[in-house]
């Protein structure tokens, strides 16, 4: 089946299973079993529980799919708990998670200037 025929569904990784499989739950509550696509494997993109991902699902078998994209703004960064780290500022302001990266950098620079002054 061609990639154009696959259905793109947004979801959250709930569980990492053996054999490179992931349990994904969509926003509507549907459950999928998915593997990482070839390009994500090629570029060593890691997927962990809690990540927001896009799954390409076949219309013939909607329970299996391929993870084709990992949303970088889907979760709070790991080192957000460390005080003073750049990602801790992002974690404090959850509205920044959906903002473009340039806006995040600009706001963090402004906060740095305020702390220095």
TIKOLMAR-969871 format. One record per residue: residue in one letter; x, y, z of N, C-alpha, C in turn. Coordinates in steps of 0.02 Angstrom, whole numbers, plus 50000, padded with zeros to 5 digits. Example, Ala and Ser with C-alpha at 12.3 -4.5 7.8 and 13.67 -1.06 7.14 Angstrom:
A506604971650390506154977550390506604983550390;S506424988850354506844994750357506455000250394;
END
This chain:
X500424994150000500005000050000500455006250000;X500265011149960500645017349956500565021550020;X501055025750033501025029950092500445034950090;X500225036750029499675041450023499015038450048;X498955031950047498335028550068498285027650143;X498825028650180498815027550252498475033450288;X498145031950342497795036950382498275039450436;X498355046050442498795049050492498385050550555;X498595047650612498235048550675498725050850728;X498545056050767498945058450823498815054150884;X499335052650923499235048650983499805049651033;X499755046151088500255046351142500515039451154;X501175038851162501475032351177501315030551249;X500995024751258500805022551325501275017351353;X501555013151309501965007651333502475005651280;X503075003751301503575000951256503564993451265;X503454989951209503404982651212504034979551181;X504104972951185504684969651158504664969551082;X505244968851051505284968350979505204974950943;X505304980550977505254987050945504544989350933;X504074986550969503374988550963503184993551018;X502694997751003502455002751050501695002351053;X501425003351113500695003751122500525011151120;X500105013151072499915020051062499165020851076;X498995026351110498285027951121498145034651087;X497625034751043497445040851007497045045451053;X496925051451029496545056351068495825053951080;X495565049851034494885047351040494835040951082;X495405038451105495405032551148495555026151112;X495685026251047495845020151010496555017951028;X496665011451028497325008551044497635005650981;X498285006850971498655004250914499285000950938;X499524996250898500194993550906500594996150847;X501154999350860501525002650806502275001350812;X502595001350753503325000950749503595007750727;X504235008850737504545014950713504695014150639;X504545019350600504655019150528505405019050512;X505575017450451506265016750430506665023150437;X506375028850420506735035150425506895036850497;X506425035450541506555036950612507105032450639;X507125026150616507665021650636508335024050607;X508315026150544508915028350510509245034250545;X508845039050567509115045050600509125044450676;X509025038550703509075036950774508635041550818;X508005042450796507525046350835507235041850889;X507325043750951507095039651007506365041351025;X505995036251044505295037051065505235033851134;X504965037551182504875034951250504155036051271;X503925032551323503235033451345503085040651363;X502505043051342502305049851354502395054351294;X502765052151244502875056151184502245056551142;X502135062351111501595063251062501875061150994;X501535056850959501775054350895501205054350843;X501405054050779500935053150725501025046050699;X500465042450695500475035450674500125034850606;X500445031550558500135030150493499815023250498;X499155023050491498775016950500498435014950435;X498445008550418498115006050358497365005950369;X496975007750319496245007350326495985000150330;X496394995350308496184988350310496294985050378;X496814987250413496954984550480497114990450527;X496604993450557496714999450597497024998350666;X497234992150681497544990950747498304991150744;X498604991050683499324991250675499524997350635;X500115000050650500335005850613501085007150618;X501305012650588501995014750589502035021650621;X502515022550666502625029150695503045033050644;X502755038250615503095041950563503365048750587;X503135051150645503355057650669503305057950745;X503815060850776503805061950849503755069450860;X503225071550894503115078650906503575081050962;X504045085650947504525087850998504215091951054;X503615094851043503305098951095502765095051132;X502765088551127502235084551157502295083351231;X502895084251260502985082751331503495087551361;X503515087651426503995091851461504675088451459;X505215092051446505875089051443506075085751509;X506525080751503506745076951561507085081151614;X507535085551593507925089351641507565095651663;X506895095751658506515101651677506525102751753;X506675097551790506685098051863507305101651889;X507835101651849508455104951871508345112451872;X508535115351925508435122551934508935126451891;X508675131351854509115135651815509255133051745;X509035127051727509165124651660508685128051612;X508875128751548508435132151501507755128751494;X507735122151499507095118751492506655119551554;X506945121351611506535122451670506095128651661;X506355133651625505955139551610505365137651565;X505495133151518504965130951473504445127051512;X504665122851559504195118851597503755123151643;X504035128751667503645133151710503075136351673;X503175137651609502675140951569502415136051517;X501885132351534501625127151489501365129951424;X501205136351422500965139451360501515139751308;X502155139551330502705139851283502815133251246;X502535127751272502645121351239502345121251169;X501805124751158501485124951093501765130451049;X502175134951077502445140551039503005138250993;X503115141750939503685140150895504345140950933;X504855137550908505495137450942505805144450946;X505735148450894506025155150894505725159450949;X505075158850959504745162651012504995160351081;X505095153851089505345151251153506035153951169;X506465154051118507135156551128507135163951145;X506705167751111506665174951125506435176251196;X505925172551219505675173651286506185171451339;X506555166051326507055163951375507625169051379;X507795172251322508305177451324508075183451366;X507435185151359507165190651399507195189051473;X507035182851491507065180851561507785180951587;X508255178951545508955179151565509175186351578;X508965190951535509145197951544508855200751609;X508245198551626507925200951687508295198251748;X508535192051746508895189151802509565192551812;X509895194551757510545197751760510465204851789;X509945208351767509845215251789509625215951861;
END
